[in-house]
Amino acid sequence: MEKILVRGGHPLCGCVEVSGSKNAALPIIYACVLVRDKCIIENVPCVSDVRHSFDILRGIGARIRNLTKTTVEIDCTDVECGISEYSLVRQLRGSYYLLGAEFGRFGRSRVAYPGGCDFGVRPIDQHIKGFEALGGTVVTDGGYVEITSPTGRARGANIYFDVSTVGATLNVMIAAATCEGMTVIENAAREPHIVDCANFLNSCGARISGAGSNVIKIKGVDQLHGTNYAIIPDMIEAGSYMVAAAATHGSVRVTNVIPKHLESIAAKLEEAGVVIDEYDDAVHVSVPGELRHTNVKTLPYPGFPTDMHPQMCALLCCAKGTSFINESIFDNRFRYVEELKRMGAKIKVDGRIVSIEGGTPLSAAPLMAVDLRGGIAVVIAALTCEGVSEITGVNLIERGYDDAVGKLRGLGADVKKVLLPDPDVKKANA
Ligand code: EPU
């Protein structure tokens, strides 16, 4: 078992470089299934969701090799539409992009239900609605989603999503890239990773327009060709280091970012008394005085991202006064709250509203990462308090943060990862 040990109470200082976006990398990696050729993808984050995705693709015949630590060649020329191993697919949410990719290439797919962080109910009805509109017959049975089509090829359609959904927008866009005819997605999600996946597909010869707006048009093409493509920086990783800098009253330059993607995060940090200086591909974060309480509502892009909610809560625990966070995307993204309460945080959850009575210093405690963003939030909270906090559930943090411990150490944090003996083995050896 691994633990992260954090001895907090020191401001973070220096420079941290952000990795490629996990939530852009995943759909792009699966979209390679549509391409009977080699794709070279740069700025790939070294996170376990990506590694598991490579294993899933290797399982259907993809040849994948690392050219450098962050550049990968993916060759899906010979992939076959197989049944992907349940034990791998359930490791992550993004594995559901295999459905859209296989449906687009083979006109059929069978993939186990995806895993991912536990935020309560996470339906995939909009994905299914999209695949059905594209001519698929979808059966969900025995933990699997199976798509078949009488013609063996998806066909273009008009699709209106009932909610703004990142996953279904990407899945339908991927499936439609090589289908017959024109697809129009209305009420499409507008996140930067959707634009990035559309740009990747277009660099392979797809004809997608409107990504980044709420109407995306996809003119299906017969074939895609190989490409060389660099993934955008991870806005949530960037935001997490911005919050860590602010919570510790540090002074940090966060590099390899697209400042436009960070606008809602920067705006809320500024309301909380943080100074953000913007450069071409970097932001500098500092806190000249006291942190101030503020209110946040999570919204689809360009609103404040739900993936920054737990980190923002950790920060607001350090701001005097009462702050509120309204979680409007997921109905139960609050499991991290109990962990912050172990540190003495005064937080209440009422429905989807989190109220935070901030300003009392937190104290070190044994803690658990309950999910990816909740995990980094407890690390941030631990960085603010004196004493040593031990954090378990490291594997959840590593799903989406590339070398978080190394990057925090680079900012002067007293943080290390330790490998503890398995308690059962220890007992047996005693
Ligand atoms: N929804 C439906 N039906 C669907 C799909 C979604 O009702 O068929 C609802 C969800 O229940 C939710 C809302 O629509 O209330 C938004 O869900 P969305 O589909 O946008 O989320 P997702 O695709 O499951 C992705 C990211 C999440 C991120 C959300 C929102 C990946 C692999 N996951 O999830 O990332 O929170 O979009 O931006 O891209 C993370 O990185 O920590 C993470 C959880």
Boltz pocket constraint, residues with backbone or C-beta under 6 A from the ligand:
constraints:
  - pocket:
      binder: B
      contacts: [[A, 23], [A, 26], [A, 93], [A, 94], [A, 117], [A, 121], [A, 122], [A, 123], [A, 124], [A, 125], [A, 126], [A, 127], [A, 128], [A, 163], [A, 164], [A, 165], [A, 166], [A, 167], [A, 168], [A, 189], [A, 306], [A, 307], [A, 328], [A, 329], [A, 330], [A, 331], [A, 372], [A, 373], [A, 400]]
      max_distance: 6.0
